[in-house]
Amino acid sequence: MLRVAVVGSGPSGVYTAQSLVQRDPEVLVDVLDRLPCPYGLVRYGVAPDHEKIKSLQHSLRAVLEHERVRFLGGIRVGADGVPVARLRELYHAVVYCVGAASDRRLGIPGEDLPGSRSATDFVSWYSAHPDAVAAEDAFVRDVRAAVVVGVGNVAVDVTRMLARGVAELSPTDMPQAALDALSASGVREIHMVGRRGPSQARFTTKELRELGALPDTEVLVDEAELASDPAYGDPSGLPAAQRRNVEVLRGWAATPAAGARRRIRLRFFLRPVALLAVEGRVGAVRFERTAPDGRGGVTGTGRYEDVEAQLVLRSVGYRGSPVEGLPFDAVSGTVPHAAGRVVRGGEVAPGEYVAGWIKRGPTGVIGTNRPCAKETAASVLEDAPALAQRRLSGDPLDPLRAAGAEPVGWAGWLAIERAEAALGASLGRGVVKLPDWAALRAAAGSAARPPLARP
C-alpha cells in the first residue's frame, strides 16, 4: 500500500490527490497545508464577488472527504517546520504543490514608500488571509486616486474591489474590517496601466467586461493609446481572446464620459519609472511613454507623464519561492523536474515530485492544474512498485507531532466553517471569514477531536 503526502491543498494539490485515489484503489493520501484551512488560492485568491469560481470549493471538498484522503492543516514544511528529509522518511512519496506565493517587484525608485504595495498584499487583506497584516484599513485611508500596475486578471480584480460599494460587497465572505474600510473609501479615480498595448493584455474578456458593469462607475479609454497598437486598427489576425478584448476596449473608447461617481481609466503603453513622494508617502507615479519595437516588445520614447496616486498596487506577476531542502531554479522560480519528478543534480530524486505553479511557473487558470496534476500522479504511480518496497514505521501523525506540527484535521476545518457562519449571522451577513491566526486556531480547537488516525 502506497502512502503519499501532498503538500498544499489548493487546486493542484487536491487534483493530485484525486488522480492518485482514482487510479490506485489502495493508495492513501495525506494532504498537508500550513494553514488550518483547505483550498489554497480558491479560498484566499479568488475575489470575494466571484461566487461562481469560489464554488469550486465544493468539488475540492468532495476529494478531501474521500475515505482514502486525509486533510492535515497547520503543518509547515521546510524552514521552521517539518524538514523535507523527515517528510520523505514518513511517506513513500511526497508531492509538493506549494504554488508561487511571492510577487514580482517593479525595481524602481520609491517602490518602498508607504502607499506602495503588491496586489498580493491587497488580495490577502480583503480575502482574510491570516498572514495579512492586521488593521490594514490604511490601504485605502485618505486615498482619492489609485494606480494599479498591470493588465492581468489580478489587476482587474483589485481594480474592481477598489470600485465596489457596500451593497455589492456585503453579501460576500469578505472580513468585516475590509468591508468597512472599502465601504468608507474615498477612492474616486483608478488607473489600471500596462506597458504594452491592448492586444497583449493578459486579462480575460469576461473579467474585463465586469468593469463596465460596476454601478455608478464609468470606464474611460484613450483611443489614441489604443491606436498605438499595430493590431488595434485590424484585430482580425489576433487570437480570439485578444480580439474580443480589443473589441470591448474599442466600444468604451467610443462611449462619451457620463460623469459617474467613480472612474476607471485603462491606460496602455506606459511604463512606471518612479514613485514620487508627497509628505513622506506615495503621491504620484511617473510613467514613461512606450512604443512598439516591432518585435513584440516596447521601447521607451523619453516622454514622461505623472499620474496622481495615494495608493499604488503592483500586479506584474508571481514567482515561486524555494522550499528549504528542495532544489530550486532561481531563474524560472520553479523546482527542476522531469514529468513532475524532482531532479537533484541532474538525477531524478526517488519519491519526490512537484505539481502546479512550483512545477511549471505561474501560468494558466485554475483548470490548467488538472492535467498538470494528472501528469505528476501518473509519474508517482509508475514509480509505485519501487517506492512501496520501503517499509514505513506506520501512521506519520505521531512523528509529525514530534517534529513540532500541530495537525488540524477535517473536524477542525468544519469547526472553522461553523464559526464563520456564526460570525456572519451575528453581523447580519452571510458567511464571513475569520480574519487572523488566533481566530482560526480558536475555532479549530473548539472541535470535538476524533482521532486523526485512519480507521
C-alpha positions in Angstrom: 0.0 0.0 0.0 1.5 3.3 -1.1 1.3 6.3 1.3 1.7 9.7 -0.3 1.9 13.2 1.2 0.7 16.1 -0.9 2.0 19.4 0.4 -0.5 22.1 -0.5 -4.3 21.9 -0.5 -5.0 24.3 -3.4 -6.3 23.1 -6.8 -3.0 21.5 -7.9 -2.7 19.6 -4.6 -6.3 18.4 -4.5 -6.3 17.4 -8.1 -3.1 15.4 -7.5 -4.8 13.6 -4.6 -7.9 13.0 -6.7 -5.8 11.5 -9.6 -4.0 9.2 -7.2 -7.0 7.7 -5.4 -8.9 7.4 -8.7 -6.2 5.5 -10.4 -5.0 3.3 -7.5 -7.6 1.6 -5.3 -5.2 1.3 -2.3 -3.1 4.4 -2.2 -3.5 6.6 1.0 -3.0 10.3 0.6 -2.4 12.9 3.3 -3.0 16.5 2.1 -0.8 18.8 4.2 -1.2 22.6 4.4 0.5 25.1 6.6 -2.9 26.8 7.0 -5.7 25.2 9.1 -8.0 25.9 6.1 -8.0 24.0 2.7 -8.5 25.2 -0.9 -5.4 27.5 -1.3 -6.0 30.3 -3.7 -9.6 29.3 -4.3 -10.2 30.5 -0.7 -7.6 33.2 -0.5 -7.0 34.4 -4.0 -10.3 34.4 -5.9 -12.1 37.7 -5.5 -15.0 37.6 -2.9 -17.5 38.7 -5.6 -16.7 35.8 -7.9 -19.1 33.3 -6.3 -19.1 31.0 -9.3 -15.4 30.5 -9.2 -15.4 30.2 -5.4 -18.0 27.4 -5.7 -15.2 25.2 -7.0 -14.6 24.6 -3.3 -17.5 22.1 -3.4 -15.7 19.8 -5.8 -12.4 20.2 -4.0 -14.3 19.4 -0.8 -15.5 16.1 -2.2 -11.9 15.0 -2.8 -10.8 15.9 0.7 -13.7 13.9 2.2 -12.7 10.8 0.2 -12.2 7.8 2.6 -8.5 7.5 1.5 -7.7 11.2 1.6 -6.9 12.9 4.9 -6.6 16.7 5.3 -3.9 17.8 7.8 -3.8 21.5 8.2 -1.4 23.6 10.3 1.7 21.7 9.1 4.6 23.8 7.9 7.1 22.1 5.7 10.7 23.2 5.2 12.1 26.2 7.1 10.7 26.4 10.7 8.7 23.3 10.1 8.9 19.6 9.2 12.2 19.1 7.3 11.9 17.9 3.8 14.2 14.9 4.6 12.0 13.9 7.5 8.8 14.1 5.4 10.4 11.9 2.9 11.1 9.3 5.6 7.5 9.2 6.7 5.9 8.7 3.3 6.7 6.6 0.2 6.3 9.7 -1.9 5.9 13.4 -1.4 4.3 15.7 -3.9 5.0 19.5 -3.5 2.1 21.7 -4.7 3.2 24.9 -2.9 2.3 27.4 -5.6 4.1 30.7 -6.3 3.3 33.0 -3.4 5.9 35.7 -4.0 5.1 38.8 -6.1 7.4 40.4 -8.6 8.7 43.9 -7.9 8.9 46.8 -10.2 12.5 47.7 -9.3 12.1 51.4 -9.5 12.8 54.3 -7.1 10.2 55.0 -4.5 8.8 51.4 -4.6 9.1 51.1 -0.8 7.3 54.3 0.0 4.2 54.0 2.3 1.2 53.5 0.0 3.1 51.3 -2.4 2.1 47.7 -2.0 1.7 44.5 -4.0 -1.7 43.4 -5.3 -0.9 40.1 -3.5 -1.0 42.0 -0.1 -4.2 43.7 -1.1 -5.9 40.5 -2.1 -4.7 38.8 1.1 -6.2 41.6 3.2 -9.7 41.6 1.6 -9.6 37.7 1.5 -8.8 37.4 5.2 -5.6 35.5 4.7 -4.2 35.0 8.2 -0.8 36.3 7.1 -2.2 39.7 6.2 -1.2 42.5 8.5 -3.9 43.5 10.9 -5.6 46.8 10.7 -4.7 47.3 7.1 -7.6 49.8 6.5 -4.6 52.1 5.7 -4.7 50.6 2.2 -7.5 53.0 1.3 -7.4 55.5 4.1 -7.2 59.1 2.7 -6.8 57.7 -0.9 -8.5 59.6 -3.7 -6.7 58.1 -6.6 -5.1 54.7 -7.1 -2.8 53.2 -9.7 -2.8 49.5 -10.5 0.3 48.5 -12.4 -0.5 45.5 -14.6 -3.2 44.3 -17.0 -3.9 40.7 -16.0 -6.9 39.3 -14.2 -5.5 40.0 -10.7 -5.1 43.7 -11.7 -8.7 43.7 -12.9 -9.8 42.0 -9.6 -8.1 44.6 -7.4 -9.4 47.5 -9.6 -12.9 46.1 -9.3 -12.6 45.8 -5.5 -11.5 49.4 -5.2 -14.6 50.5 -7.2 -17.2 48.3 -5.4 -19.6 49.7 -2.9 -21.1 48.3 0.3 -24.2 46.9 -1.4 -22.1 44.7 -3.7 -19.5 43.7 -1.1 -21.7 43.0 1.9 -23.2 39.7 0.6 -19.6 38.3 0.1 -17.5 36.5 2.7 -15.1 39.5 2.9 -13.9 40.1 6.5 -15.8 42.9 8.3 -12.8 45.2 8.7 -12.0 45.1 5.0 -15.7 45.7 4.2 -15.9 48.7 6.5 -12.7 50.2 5.1 -13.7 49.7 1.4 -17.2 50.9 2.1 -15.9 54.2 3.6 -13.2 54.6 0.9 -12.9 57.9 -0.8 -11.3 56.4 -3.9 -12.8 58.1 -7.0 -10.2 57.5 -9.7 -8.4 54.2 -10.5 -5.8 53.9 -13.3 -5.0 50.4 -14.5 -1.9 50.7 -16.5 0.1 48.4 -18.9 3.4 49.0 -20.5 2.3 47.3 -23.7 -0.8 47.5 -25.9 -4.3 46.2 -25.6 -3.7 43.2 -27.9 -1.0 42.0 -25.4 -3.0 42.4 -22.2 -3.4 39.3 -20.1 -6.9 39.8 -18.7 -9.8 37.7 -20.0 -12.7 39.3 -21.7 -15.2 38.2 -19.1 -13.1 39.9 -16.3 -12.7 43.0 -18.5 -16.4 43.3 -19.2 -17.2 43.2 -15.5 -15.5 46.6 -15.1 -18.1 48.1 -17.4 -21.0 46.7 -15.3 -20.0 48.3 -12.0 -22.7 50.6 -10.5 -22.0 54.4 -10.6 -18.6 53.7 -12.3 -17.5 54.6 -15.8 -14.6 53.1 -17.7 -12.6 55.5 -19.8 -10.1 54.6 -22.5 -7.9 56.9 -24.6 -8.3 55.9 -28.2 -5.0 57.4 -29.1 -3.3 55.0 -26.8 -5.2 52.1 -28.2 -4.3 53.2 -31.8 -0.6 52.9 -31.0 -1.1 49.1 -31.0 -0.5 47.9 -34.6 -3.3 45.3 -34.1 -5.9 47.8 -33.0 -6.9 49.0 -36.4 -7.4 45.5 -37.7 -7.7 42.9 -34.9 -8.9 40.1 -37.2 -5.5 38.4 -37.1 -5.4 38.2 -33.3 -6.3 35.1 -31.3 -10.0 35.1 -30.4 -9.5 36.1 -26.7 -7.3 39.1 -27.6 -9.6 40.1 -30.4 -12.6 40.2 -28.1 -10.6 42.3 -25.6 -9.8 44.9 -28.3 -13.4 45.0 -29.4 -14.6 45.7 -25.8 -12.0 48.5 -25.4 -13.0 49.9 -28.8 -16.6 50.2 -27.6 -15.5 52.0 -24.4 -13.3 54.4 -26.4 -16.3 55.4 -28.4 -18.5 56.0 -25.4 -18.6 59.6 -24.0 -17.9 60.2 -20.3 -21.0 60.1 -18.2 -19.9 61.8 -15.0 -20.2 58.8 -12.8 -19.1 58.9 -9.1 -16.1 56.7 -9.8 -13.8 56.5 -12.9 -11.6 53.6 -14.0 -9.1 54.6 -16.6 -7.5 51.9 -18.7 -4.1 53.1 -19.8 -1.6 51.5 -22.3 2.0 52.0 -23.5 3.1 53.5 -20.1 6.0 52.1 -18.1 6.4 53.1 -14.4 9.9 54.6 -13.8 9.5 56.1 -10.3 7.1 56.6 -7.5 7.1 60.2 -6.3 6.7 61.1 -2.6 4.4 63.7 -1.2 4.6 64.3 2.6 6.5 61.1 3.1 4.3 58.7 1.1 3.3 57.9 -2.4 1.8 60.9 -4.1 2.2 60.2 -7.8 3.6 57.7 -10.3 6.0 58.8 -13.1 5.5 56.9 -16.3 7.5 56.8 -19.5 5.5 56.6 -22.7 6.5 53.4 -24.6 6.0 52.4 -28.2 6.0 49.1 -30.1 9.5 48.0 -31.1 8.3 45.8 -34.0 9.4 42.6 -32.2 6.5 42.1 -29.8 8.0 44.3 -27.1 8.2 48.0 -26.4 10.8 50.7 -26.2 11.0 53.9 -24.2 10.2 57.2 -26.0 11.8 59.6 -23.5 8.4 61.2 -22.9 7.0 61.2 -19.3 3.7 61.6 -17.5 3.0 61.9 -13.8 -0.3 60.4 -12.5 -1.6 61.3 -9.1 -2.0 58.3 -6.7 -2.0 57.9 -3.0 -2.1 54.1 -3.5 -0.1 52.0 -5.9 -0.7 48.3 -6.3 1.8 46.4 -8.4 0.3 43.3 -10.2 3.1 42.3 -12.5 3.2 38.5 -11.8 4.0 35.9 -9.2 7.1 34.0 -8.5 7.8 30.7 -6.8 9.8 30.7 -3.5 12.3 28.0 -2.6 11.4 25.3 -0.1 14.3 24.6 2.2 15.6 21.1 1.3 14.4 21.1 -2.3 16.4 22.1 -5.4 15.3 25.4 -6.9 15.8 27.2 -10.2 16.1 30.8 -9.3 15.7 32.0 -12.9 12.4 30.3 -13.5 11.2 30.2 -9.9 10.4 26.5 -10.1 11.7 23.2 -8.9 13.6 21.3 -11.6 11.6 18.2 -12.6 11.0 15.6 -15.3 7.3 14.9 -15.8 6.8 16.0 -12.2 9.7 14.0 -10.7 12.1 16.3 -8.8 15.5 16.4 -10.3 18.5 16.9 -8.0 22.0 17.5 -9.5 20.8 16.2 -12.9 19.3 13.0 -11.4 15.7 12.1 -10.6 15.2 12.1 -6.8 13.2 9.0 -5.9 9.9 9.7 -4.1 9.9 13.5 -4.6 7.5 15.2 -7.0 6.0 18.6 -7.9 2.8 19.8 -9.4 1.2 23.2 -10.1 2.9 26.6 -10.3 6.1 25.4 -8.4 6.4 22.8 -11.3 5.5 24.9 -14.4 5.6 28.5 -13.2 2.7 30.9 -12.5 0.8 30.3 -15.8 -2.7 29.2 -16.8 -6.0 29.3 -15.0 -7.3 27.0 -12.2 -8.3 24.3 -14.7 -4.8 24.2 -16.0 -3.8 22.5 -12.8 -5.8 19.4 -13.6 -3.7 18.0 -16.5 -0.5 19.1 -14.7 -1.6 17.1 -11.6 -2.5 14.1 -13.7 0.9 14.0 -15.2 2.6 14.1 -11.8 0.2 11.5 -10.4 0.9 9.2 -13.3 4.7 9.5 -12.6 4.1 8.7 -8.9 2.0 5.6 -9.7 4.5 4.5 -12.4 7.2 4.6 -9.7 5.0 3.0 -7.0 6.2 -0.6 -7.3 9.8 0.5 -6.4 8.7 3.1 -3.8 6.3 0.8 -1.9 9.2 -1.6 -1.2 10.4 0.7 1.5 8.9 -0.2 4.9 7.4 2.7 6.8 7.1 3.0 10.6 3.3 3.4 10.5 0.9 6.4 10.5 3.1 9.5 10.3 0.9 11.6 12.8 3.0 10.9 15.9 6.3 11.7 14.1 4.8 14.8 12.6 3.7 16.0 16.1 7.2 15.1 17.4 8.6 17.4 14.7 6.6 20.3 16.1 3.5 20.1 13.9 0.0 20.6 15.4 -2.3 18.9 12.8 -5.7 20.4 12.2 -7.9 17.6 10.8 -11.1 17.8 8.9 -13.2 18.2 12.1 -11.1 21.3 12.9 -11.9 22.8 9.5 -15.6 22.1 9.8 -15.5 23.9 13.2 -13.9 26.9 11.4 -16.7 26.8 8.8 -19.3 26.8 11.6 -17.6 29.7 13.4 -17.6 31.8 10.1 -21.3 31.1 9.6 -22.0 32.2 13.2 -19.8 35.3 12.7 -21.7 36.3 9.6 -25.1 35.7 11.3 -24.0 38.0 14.2 -23.2 40.7 11.6 -26.4 40.3 9.6 -24.4 38.9 6.7 -23.8 35.5 5.2 -20.6 33.6 5.9 -17.8 36.0 7.0 -14.2 34.8 7.1 -12.3 34.7 10.3 -9.6 37.3 9.9 -6.5 36.0 11.7 -4.5 33.1 13.0 -5.8 33.5 16.6 -9.4 33.3 15.5 -8.8 30.3 13.2 -6.9 28.4 15.8 -9.5 29.1 18.4 -12.3 27.9 16.1 -10.4 24.8 15.1 -9.6 24.0 18.7 -13.3 24.1 19.6 -14.0 21.0 17.6 -14.6 17.7 19.3 -11.4 15.8 18.5 -12.0 12.4 17.0 -8.7 10.6 16.3 -6.9 11.8 13.3 -5.6 8.3 12.6 -7.2 6.4 9.7 -9.7 3.7 10.7 
